[in-house]
Amino acid sequence: MPVLTRLIPSPVVVDIRPGALDDLATILSDQRIAPSGRMAFAISGGSGQALRDRFAPSLPQADWFDDADGTIDGAVRLADSIKKGGHYDAVVGLGGGKVIDCAKYAAARVGLPLVAVATNLANDGLCSPVATLDNDAGRGSYGVPNPIGIVIDLDVIREAPVRFVRAGIGDVICKISAVADWELSHRENGEQVDGLAAAMARQAAEAVLRHPSGVGDDDFLTTLSESLVLCGISMSVAGDSRPASGACHEISHAFDLQFPKRSALHGEQCGLGGAFATYLRGDRDMAGQMADVLYRHGLPVLPEEIGFTVDEFVQVVQFAPKTRPGRYTILEHLDLTTDQIKDAYADYAKAIGS
């Protein structure tokens, strides 16, 4: 019998609106998530305490764990603590990206579903099938199931530093470049492209790119939140990070590895990397549009704007392909020399500044 359709792994609950956290107890009591009300909350050891003080009274059967520090060791400790805590219906990651990634890994380790309650919009990790955690070698990506629920309270998002929202914009817009890299690999190497995953990631990026409002507007924050969720689901559809990660992410990872104490936020680096990679690909009109939107939202489009010299950026771009061996992007395709990267960057800087 031919396969007429396919099932897409996706959350059973996605609640994005102002005041969503006021209804957190009701959302989590959904019979598909936590029928008994027993939940393990993962929070950070710092700001997580304020969240615990706010929600613990309305969640009397929940246990709270503050091991979620963004490291693989912390994620393993969190999983061990949850195991010792008894039976739970679900793990709830309540916080920023580091907390949610720790919670995703721990939930997978103990075999429980995860609910991601995001307090900022810095990247697409809130709904992705990947946990990015610091380890002894620097930083690693670990495959995990998608969250079963997503809760984003726009009032809470506005309380976070605006830089985190801006970083999320960069991480979404760069999907235009990531999908183009995927299609390039298909043309050059025959790599299979999942059309649905590519469409989801591209349309998510286009929605943010074309939105006329800014970070203080609920409609824009809703669009950004939805786009981040769609990007995460696109990776599950593809069974790989390919629709969301190309040369843009190789450049970001290279920043992290080459300058671990100076790197900027992931989404800031991805936005810059995506615009530069799009320019390298020859799509100067799109690179200009991406740069204009990044500028409008207060994001960097030149390395100097995040504290790096041109020579350091050239070093990053040259190292970038080593961060994802086997992945084919415009960087691998062009295989530029040091001098060629310098010349390309000079052209890019001149073009987007004009």
N, C-alpha and C positions, 0 to 999 in steps of 0.2 A: 504494500500500500504506500503511495507517495506521501511524503510529509507535507501537509497542506499549511501548516503554521508552526510556530515555535513559541515556547514559553519564555518570557523575559523576566529574569530575576529583578524584582523591584520592591520597594518598601510597601507595606500594607497601609501605612499611615504617613502622609506628608502634610504637616501643618505649618504654614508660613503666614504669619500675620502679626500685627501688634497685639500684645497681651497674651500670646499663646502659652507662655509659661504659667500664667494664672490658672490655666486648665490642665497643668501637667499631670496631676493625680488622676483626673478623669481620662485623659488620653492614654495613660499607661495602664489603666484598669480595663482597657479594651480586651475582650475575651481572646482575641488573636495574639495578644502580646503578653499579658500577665494575668491570667485568670485567677490566680491565688493572691495576687498582690505582693508576692515576695520578689523583691528586686535587689540586685547588687549595683549600687551607684559607684562609679569611678569618677573621682575628682582629683584636682591637683592639691598639693600640700599647702599652697599659699592661698590664692583667691578662691579656691574651692570651698574653703571653710564658710565664707559668706553665703555661698549657694546652699551649703548644707543647712546652715541656720535658717535660711528662708524656706526650704522645702521639707525638711525633716518632720515638722509637726503634721503636715498633711499626708505623709507617707509613713505611717507608724510601723509597717512591716518591712520597710527597706533597711538594708545595711549599707554602710558607707565606707569606702576604701580610698585612701589618699596616696596610693602607690603610682598613680599615672603621671610619670615625670617625663615621658617622651623617649625613654630608652628601652632597649630590648630587655635589659635586666629588670627594669621597673615593670614592664609588661608581664614578664614571667612571675615576678613577685605578686603582682595583682592577680594573676590566674591562680597561683597557689593559695592566696588569701581567700579568694572566692570559693575554691574547692573546700577549704576548711570551714567556710561559713554555713554550709548546709545546702538545702535545695532552694534554687531560685528559678523563677520563670524566665528572666532575662537580665542582661547586663545593660546598664544605662550609662553612657559616656556623657558627662555634663561639663562642658568647658570648651576650650579652644582645640586647635588641631592636634597638639601633642597629647592631650587627654583622650580625645576620640580615637586617635591611632592606637594608643596603649589599650584602650577599652576594646577596640576591634580585635586586636591580636589576642588579648586575654579571653574574650568571649569565644573566639574560634578554638582556643586551646582547651577550654572547658566544655565546649559543645553547646553553648547557649546563644540565642539570638541577641542582637545588639540594637538598642535604640540610641541614636545620636541626637543629643540636644546641644546644638551649637550656640556658643556665645560670641563668635565672630565669624566672618566670611572670608578668611584669608586665603583659602584654597579649596579645591574640589574634593579634598580628602573626606569630607563629612559624609559622602555617599559612595565612595569608591571601594572597589574590592581589593584595596591595597592599604597596608599599614606601613608608614614610613617612620622608622625608629633609629635612633642613634645607637651605634654599637662600637666595639673596639676598633673597627676598621674605618670608622667615620659615620656612615649612614647607610642603611639597607632598606629595601622594599620587600614586604612579605605579603603573600597572597592570603586574603581572608574573605569570608562571605560579606555580601552587602548588608548594611543595616536593615532591620525589619521595620524601623520607624525613623522618621526625621522630624524634628521639632525645631523651628527657627522663630524666635520672638523678635520682631523688628525693633521693639522698644529696647530690648537688651543689646541688639546689634548696634544701635546708635550710642549706647553707653560705652562701648569698646572704643579704643583709639581709632580714629578714622583711617589711619594708615593700614589697618587690617582689611577694611572694606576695599580700599584702593588696591591692595595686593590681590584680593579676589578678582577684581576686574582684570588685572594683568594675567592671572592664571586662566581666566575664561577666554579672553581675546586671543591668546596665543594658540588656541585650538585651531584657528584658521590656518596657521602655519603647520601645526602637527598633522592635520588631515592632508594638507598639500604634500607633506613629506611622505605620508603613507601612500598616496597616489603616485608619487614619484617612484617609490620602491616597486610599486606594481608595474609601472611602465618599464623600468630598467631591469628588474629581477624576477618579475612574475609573482611577487608577494600578493597573497589574496587580500582584498579589501572587503570588509563587511559593510555593505552599502547602508544598512540601517544604522549601525554604530557611527559611521562617518557622517551621516545626515544629522543624527542627534547632536554630535559634538559641534558640527559646523553651524547648525541653526542656533544652538545655545550661544555660541560666540557672536553670531550675527545679531541676535536679540540685544545683547549688551552693547555691541559696537554701534548699532543704529539708534539706541535709546537716547532721546533728547535731554533727559533729566540728569540730576546728579545724586551724590551720595546722601544728601539730606532728604530725599524724596522717597516716600513709602513705595510708590509704584516702581521706581528704579530698583530699590532694595529687594522688592519682590521678584522682579525680573532677574536680578543677579543671583538671588537664592535659588530660583527655579533652574537657572542655567547651570549653576554648580551641581545641583542634583542630577540634571540630565547628563552632564559630563561624566559623573560617576557611574550612572547607569550605562552609558555608552561603552565604558570599559568592560562592564559585565557582559553586555551583549557581544562584544568582540572577543571576550575571554582573554583580554590582553590590554595593556595600557596604551596601545598604538593610537587610538583615535584622539588621545589627550596628551600625548608626549612624543615630541620629535626633536628637532634641533634646538627648539626653544628650551626644552628641559635638559638636554645635554649641556647647553651653555649654563643653565642654572646650577646643575650638579657640579660642573667644572668650577664655578665660582666657589661653591661650598668646599670642594676638595682642595683647590689651590690656595684659597684664602679663608680657612675655616673660622678665623676670629674676626673677619671683616665682612663676610658676606651679608647681603641684605635679605629682606624677606623673599621667600620662594616665588611668590607671585610677581613681585617687583622685577626680579631677575628674569622670570619667564616672559613677562610682557616685553622687556627690552630685547631678550633673545629672539622672541617671535617676530618682532618688527625687523630686526637685522636679518634673520633667516629669510623672511619674505622678500626683503630687498635683494639678498644674494640669489634668490630664485628667479629674479628678473621681474617680479610683479611689483613694480615701483609705485603704481597707483594704490594698491592695497597697503603696501608698507607705509605710504604717506597717510592713508586713512587711519591705520592702526596707531601711528605716531601721534596724529592729531588728537585722537580719543584718549590716548595715554596722557598726553600733555593736559588735556582738558580736565582730567580727573586727578591731576597732581602726581602722576607716575613718571618715573625716569624713562627716557628713550636713548640716553647717552650714558656710557659708563661713568663719566666724570660726575654725573648727578647722584651717584651712589658711592662716590669716593675712590674710583679706580682710574688709573691713568690709561692712556691709549695702549701703551705697551703691555700693561697688565691685561687689558681686555683681549689683545691679540694672543697673549699667552693662554687665556681662558678658552678662546675659540679654537686654538690649535689643540688643546688638551681635550676638548669636549667630546669628540668621538670615542675616546677611551672609556668614558663613563657608561656607555651602553654598547658593549661589544656585540656585533651581530645586527644592530639596528642600522638601517640605511636611511639617511636623511640628506638634505642638500649639502651638509658638511662633508659627508663621506663621498657624495657624488662629485663635488668640485675638487676635493682633496687639495686645498689651497696651501701654498707655501707661506712662510711668515711674511714675506714682502707682499704677496698677493692679498693676504688678510688685511695688512696695513692699508693697502691701496683701496680695497673694497670698503673698509671702514671709513676712510677719508671721503669716498664718494657718498656713502650712506649719510654721514654727518652733514655733508654739504647739501644733499638732496632734501633731508627732512627739516633742515633749518631754513630752507628757502621759501 
